[in-house]
């Protein structure tokens, strides 16, 4: 089906707004999930009337924002266990008694893992760093004006960087030119300028950490066989100081391990992230008691849910939306579960937000069936919102579908949900 003007505007808004959005592991959809979404789109289209939509930038922005907010809350809720109703809110929370040294995540799987262990860090993972000679920043370059180039060899690929030296150019100007050239080349390196009392140097750092598998260095700089004038590598001293990359070396309960990066798994269920800036070198890592983990899950759920409600109702583009429809749906959903969730300390407010009152007197894990049922009802509603966010934007009905036929209406939902579901396109 040809893309309509409205769909094109939404698609363009989505790419320009979310093109640089970092994708998490939970945003990766498997085949079964995509098939399920496609079936939901078909079912919704089968009975959807034909609408006259508002293609204004405000309406487009609100629909995309609403979908993004629903997807974000969905992913947050599933981190409290899984999308499985039997596991929701049952995930355990890990801790580190030295958070400035190590951050920890816990994801339960089939492998057995200790509830507590000791971490000692011997060395952090680091990248390769080449630091050039420090030269007087405002002194003119002594190389003759010409077209120069040098080669950067990384991962067995050769990149030739070409540039010109102009008459009267200073060392700092040349170093800044080379830094911009490297940073915009997207070759797995980044460059900065170091300044020390009027003397500057070019520092080139690899994006990759850890000791390379197949070579000594992550990158090499040379102008021995370059196509333009030579000599700039020696003049600037681009190979003068080379700090080789290192692996992270650490001990888990006195057993030495190593990693190419400062983020690595531990005992299958833990994921540790070291902070190289920390002066600490050891930490105790483990799991909170079940009640502490449940409290954390409920508090996080309530906070994220309230952020969703505040975000979609106070959005600057909400004036084009049918907010009453969304709020009425959420009010009905919350009302059906009000009494059941109060025993977990969750109170439903008049403005459709939630409030959590922690009960420290509880020492035994309660039955989670009602809480899990509530969470899954919220997940289903969020799925519906993400499937067709235009349902909550003011729009006029042009024609109703024929209930006697099974014809799938291709004109409305698919151009939004089908295009926007895998939002990370």
N, C-alpha and C positions, 0 to 999 in steps of 0.2 A: 504494500500500500504506500503511495507517495506520502512523504512527510508533509503535514500541514504547516502553515506559517506559525501557528501557536506552538506546535511541537518543536519546530526548529528554534524558536525563541527560548523555550525551556531547555532544550539540549545545549544551546550556546551558553545560557546562564549557568547551567550545571558544570560545564567544562571550565568556564572562566572562574567560577567560584570555588570548585572543589578539585581542580586539576592537580594541585600539589598536596592534596590530602593524603596523609600517610595511611596505608592500608594495614590493618592488623590481621592476625591469623584468623580471627573469628569472622572476618569479612570474606573469607574464601568460601565459595559455595560449591558443594559437590553436585554430582549429576542428579541424584535423587531430589535434592532440594530445588534445583532449577526446574525439574520436571513437575514438582509439586506447585511451584509458583506459576508455571505456565498453565497448569490445570485450573488454578484459582483465577487466573486472568480470564480464561475462556468461560468459566462458570459465571463470573461477574458480568462479562460482556453479553452473555446469553440473555440476561434479563435487564440489562441496563438501557434506559431510555436515551434518546439523543438530546444532548444539551447544547445550549449556546453559551460558550465560555467567554471569559474576559481575558484577553491576551495581554493585559497591561503588565508592565514590569513588576508592579507591586503584587499582583496576583501570582505571577510566576515565581517571584522570590518567596512568597509565603508558602506556596505548595512545596517547593523544594526544601525550605526550612522545616516545614512540618514533617515531611518524609524523613529528613536527616535526623530530626529530634526523635522520631519514633524508632528509627533504626538504632540510634545510639543507646536509647533506653533498653531496647531488646537485647543488645549485646551486653550491656551492663548486667541485666537481670540473669542472663545465662551464665555469667561468671560466678554466680552464687551457687552453682552446682552444675546444671546443664539444662537443656530444653526439655529433658525427660521429667515428667511430672513427679516421678518417684524420687528424684534427686535434687529438685529445686530447693534452695536455701540450706542444703545440707553440706555444702563445701566447707572445708576446714581452712582456717586462716593461719598463715605462718608468720613468725616474728623473727627479728634479729635484735639482740640486745646492744648491738653497735650499728645502728642504721647509717651512721656517717661512713662506715666502711663497706657495708654490704646491704643491698636491698634484696628481698626474697619474695618469690611467688610460689604458690603451691597448687599443683593440679593433680588430683588423684587419678591413678590408672591401675592396671593390674599388677604392676610390680610392687614388691614390698619395700618400704622405706622406713627408716627409724623416725621416731617422733621428735628426737633431739639429737644434735651432733655438734661437734666443735670444728670451727673453721680457723685455720691459721694461714695467712698470706705471706709467702716468701718474696714474690716478685709479681708485679702487674704486667699485663700485656701492653706493648707499646708499638707504635708505628716506626717506620724508617724516617729519619730526619736528616736532610742535608742542609748544612748552614754554610753560606758563602763567607768570604772574607769581609771584615768590617772596613768600609772605605769612607773617606770624608764625604758627607752627603752632598755638599754644595760645590765640590770640586768637579771640573769638567772631565768627561771621559777622555782618556788618553788614546783610545783606539781611533783610527781614522774613520770618518764618516763613510758608511758603506751599508750594503745589505748583508746581514749575518744570519746564521742559523745554527742550531745544535739539535742533537737527537736525544730523545728520552726513550729508553728501552724498558718496557714493563710487560710482564707476562708473555714474553717472547714476541711482543708487538713493538714496532718501531714507529715513533712519532717524531716528525721533523717540525720544529717550531721556527718560523722565519720572522725576522723583524729588521728594522733599520735603525742605525745610529745617526742622529743629525748633528750638524756642526753646533757646538756650544752646549750639548746635552750634558746634564750633570749625572753623577752616580745614582742619586736618589730617583731622578726621573727615569733612568734606564731600569733600575730595579723595580720601580712601580710598573713600568711597561711590561716587563717580563712576568711579574706577579699576575697582572690582568690577563696576559696571554695564557698562562698556565691554568688559571682559575676558570677561564671561559672555554678551555679546550676539552674539558670533560674526559680526562685520561686517567682518572683515579688518583690524582694528586691535587693538593691545594698549597698555595704559597702566601706568605705574609712577609711584611717588612719589619725587621728588628731595628730599634734605634737606641744607640748608647752614646750619649754626650756628643751629638753632632756627627756620629759615625753610624752608617746604616749597613745592614746585611740582608740578603735574601734567604729566607728559610722555606724549604720545600719539604712537605710532609706527605707520606703515602696515606691514602684513605684506609688501606688494609693494615690490620694489626697482626702480630705474631710472626714467627720465623717462617719464611717461605718454604714450600715443600720441595720445589724443583730447582731453586737457585739460592744464591747467597743473599741477594738483595731484592727488594720489591721493585726497585727501579735503578737504572744507571743513566748518567748524563755524560755525553761525549760529543765532540765535534770533529772526530778523526776522519769520518767519511761523509760529512755533510755537504750539501749542494751549494751553499753560499759561503761567504768569507768565514774563516775559522779564527779561533783565538779567544772567543768570549768566555769559554768555560774556564780556561786558565786565568784569564784576566780577573774575572769575578771570584774565582776560587769556588766554583759550584760543587766541587768534590773535596774541598779542603777539610771539612768536618762532617763525618758521616756517623750518625748514631743508628746502629743496626736495630732492627725490630726484635722484640723479645716476646716470649710466651708468658702467660700468667702461670706461675708456679705456686701451688697451695697444698695444704694438708687437710684432709677430711678424716677426723678421728685418727690422726697420726699416720695416715696413708697418703703418700705424696701423689699428686695429680698435676696435670698441666693442661692448658687450653690456649688456643690461638687468640681468643678474645677475652675481654673482662666480663662477658656474660656467658654462662655455661650451665648445663644441668648438673644436678647432684642427686644421687640415689634414685634417679628416674622421675621422681615426683616434684623435686624442688628445682627452681630456676634462680640462680644467684647472679647478681650484677655488682661487680666491685667498683669502688670509687677510687681511682688512682691518686686523687688529691688528699685522701685521708691519711692521717699520721698513725691511725690505729692499724694493728696487724692481726688481731684475732677477735673472734666473735662466737657467741653461742646462738645457734639457729634451731628452731623447732616449731611445734604446733601449739596454738592456744588450746585450752580445754574446749570441749564441745559447746558449752554455754557461751563462752567468750566469742567463739566463731559465729554462733547463731546471732548474738547481739550485733556483731559487726555487720553481718549480712543484712539484718533487718534495718539497721541504721543507714547503711549504704543504699538500700532499696528506697527507703523513705526519702532520703536526700535527693537521689537521682530522679525519683518520680516527681517530687516537688519542683525540681529544676525544669523538668519537661513541661509541667502545667504552667509555670510562670513564663517559660520561654515562648510557648505557642500562644498564650493569651495576651502577653505584653509585647509581642513582636510589633515593630513599627509599621509593618505591612498588614497587621491583623484587621485593619478597618475594611479591607476588601473581602474578609473571610466571614463565613457563617459561624462565628464563634459559639453562638448559643447551641447550635447543633452538636458541636464537639463537647462542650461542657455538659449538656444534658445527657449525652451518652456516658460520659465518665461518671456523672452523678448517679445514674441508674446502676452502673457497674459497681460503684463503691457501696451504694445502699444495700445491694443484695448480699454483701459480705461484711457489713458493719459489725454485727454482733459476733460473728465468727472470728474476726481478726482482733477484737478488743482483748481477748485472752492472751494475745501475744504482746500487748502493750501498744498496739497501733490504734490511734484515734483518727476518725475522719472529720475534717473541718468543714465549715460552711462553704468555703471557697474551693472545694474539691481537692484540697491538699491533705497531706497526712501528717500526723504528729506521733512521735514514738516516745513512750515513757518506759525507760528501762527498769526492770524489776530485779534488783540484786538479790532478792530473797530466794529466787529460783536456783536450785542447785542440780536439778535433774532435767534432762532434755524432755520437753513436752512432745506430744504427738503433733507432727507437722502437716497432717493431711489437709486441714482447713487452710493453713497458710500457703501450702503448695498449690491448692486449688485456686486460691485468690491470685497468686502469682501467675499461674497459667492462664487465667481469664484475662489478666492485664496483657500478657504476651499475645493472646489471640486478638485483642482489640488493637494493639500496636501493629500487628501484622496487617489487619484490615486497613488501618490508617496509612501505612506505608504502601499498600497495594494501590490505593487510589486517593492520594491526598487532595485531589481536586474536588472530592465530595464535600470538603469543608471550606471551599471557596464559593462565594455567591455565584450562582449560575441559573439560567432559565431553561426549563424543559421545552424542547421543540416538538418532540414526538415520542410516544411510548412504544416500546417493543411489542410485537405481536405475541401474546402468551400461547397461541396455538401452534407456533412454529419453534423449532430448535435452532434457528439461524443465529450464528454468533455475530453480534454487532461489533464491527471493527472500528467504529468511528470515535469512541470515547476513551474507555479505560486503557486500551492497549497503548495508545500513544503516550500515556503517562506512566502507568505501572510497568508495561513491558519495556519501555525505554529506560525508566528510572530504577527498576528493581536492582539490577546489578549496577548500583550507583557509581561504581568505581571504574566506569568505562573510559 
